[in-house]
Amino acid sequence: MTNPILQTKGLEKIYENDGVPVHAVRGIDLDVFAEDFLVIAGPSGSGKTTLLNLLGALDTPSAGRVFFEGTDLSSKSKSELASLRLQRMGFIFQAYNLIPVLTALENIEFTMMLRGIDKAERHARAQAVMEELGIAELAHKRPNHMSGGQQQRVAIARAIVTDPAVVLADEPTANIDTATGKALLDLMERMNSEKHITFIFSSHDPQVIGRGKRLLCLRDGRIDSPRE
Amino acid sequence: MILLNLAWRNLWRNTRRSVIVLTSVAIGVVATVILDTLSRGMIFQMLNNQVGSHVTHMQIHRAGFHKNPVIQNTIADPERIETVLRSDPEIVLYSARVVTFGLLSSATNSSGISIVGVDPERERSLTTIRSYIVEGSYLTGAPREIVIGKALAEKLEVGLGDRVVAMASAKDGTMGSELFRVAGLFETFSSEFDKTSVYVPRSSAQAMLELGSEVSEFAMLVTDPDRLAEISKRLRSRLGEEYEVLPYTDLLPFLVLQIELYDQSMVIFYVIVGIALIFGIINTMLMSVFERIKEFGVLKAIGMKNGRILFMVLTEALFLGIIGTVVGFLVGYLVYLPLSTYGLDLSAFSGSLRSFGVGAIVYPVLTAGVITNALIIIPLMAVTGAVYPAVRAMRLEPVRAIRYV
């Protein structure tokens, strides 16, 4: 059996909400393997976004460990975690979160620029990904001139253009209609099967849950029912 | 390049706010540039007036005369000095003078003065004192003529053609005196100079002071005043230690010091203006950062490091500072151009200006110092003002920032 890309051991997260401690994640042990298409599902407040943030090195656990490609993330500095996210991870957000003053092409090139890839190469790679995702005509449009579905496609392109080991998507279909959501899921499934990119979703959208190769249901911060 | 692009476009997200800040920076720079050029103009005018009307580019005395200008300390062999000056290709004009302190008396009053005995013909081209004659004429070369300041004439209650007596210690220790007839009255840029300086023919002064052919000093103009240090060094080596060769920077140390002090104080002034502008920049950049909290969260989430966030925010402020400064400088320059030609008439303050040796019309002077002060200090201060907002952006936690509403 292959080693997991991501692994958690006894993961806990407690944060304070108006001075009241909230136990968002309780003792989660999880293995995520290469090419997984994992959906973390659960009702609002079940801890799925918190778990996704912990897996994506965006947040630090109160207890327990997160291992990425065998490395304990608790041993990393903030700067090292930023490098890890830049080099090995991609992120898709519920509200797309494209940079509003950059065009679609520039948004996609941005992470490559942060990685120090030269202009010609990042331009070529961004255009290739846009062609692949069918959004080439959006290259010079800014986010405010795109529909929600188009913005999310650009966000997906931004997430995968650097060939990350894992893409973490937080409620990626929450703000778009069903048909567009289906098209986006088709796209991500294709990236998963063709480019072997690992996807981890947090969602309570039945459409997303139905597509997951693996499903992890959370309730009150605990794993309720895993489905392989 | 994308980061610079991003910083530039971020600047124009809220055009009105950016324009307001740019305008305030520009106004600050306009005011500072005009004030700076006018102040420099006044100081240079003080210096040029003194150099042009009397001091000249350089003077030669017998060693020690500048510190102790007694009549006994004269140049005994002026021909030797003349030979050296005539053979120097960088000396344009020179003239020998007799200088001493004494008393000038009329029938009704008397006043302490500096008596300058000059060769009228040579002095005509050497200094500008003739241009300040307001009544009568400059020395014609006739014996026992005297040209005095209008203010001194009023004090002594004398006019053109009136007789005055000059008295001063002669070289042999006796009291020398001479009767002069007022040939002309001058009114210069300096009321103090007008009250204390008189010009007489050198031969009359030499006779009165028992000097024979001896003189007190040689005053001269050079081809290039920027080469005074080299020229004076060369003359020193040719004349030896018996003589002192002093460029105007040594003859007017107070004014030169004033220029140096002014340069330093203007840097402080620019910094103060910059500090005033900083608050506008801090406010603008803080608002800009707070409006983009979610975006900073996303940037950090996708791996942008704090160094780059700092760079981006500081660059936005730098753009603000540079644009505001350049616009302000250009506007200031447009104001400066006509003023440098026609001058700024400050006749209303002419009394106090004359006491400082400055004319009623001040011409601003644009120097490299003005340009570098404005173009470097103000943008730097703008960047300084963005440090705190940038630190706030750097401290954002991506998880909280992304959720920020």
Interface residues (C-beta under 8 A of the other chain):
Chain A: N53 G56 L58 D59 K78 S79 A82 S83 L84 R85 L86 Q87 M89 G90 F91 F93 N97 I99 P100 V101 L102 E106 E109 F110 T111 M113 L114 R115 K119 R158
Chain B: M1 I2 L3 N5 L6 R9 N10 R13 K294 E295 V298 L299 K300 A301 I302 G303 M304 K305 N306 R308 P398 V399 I402
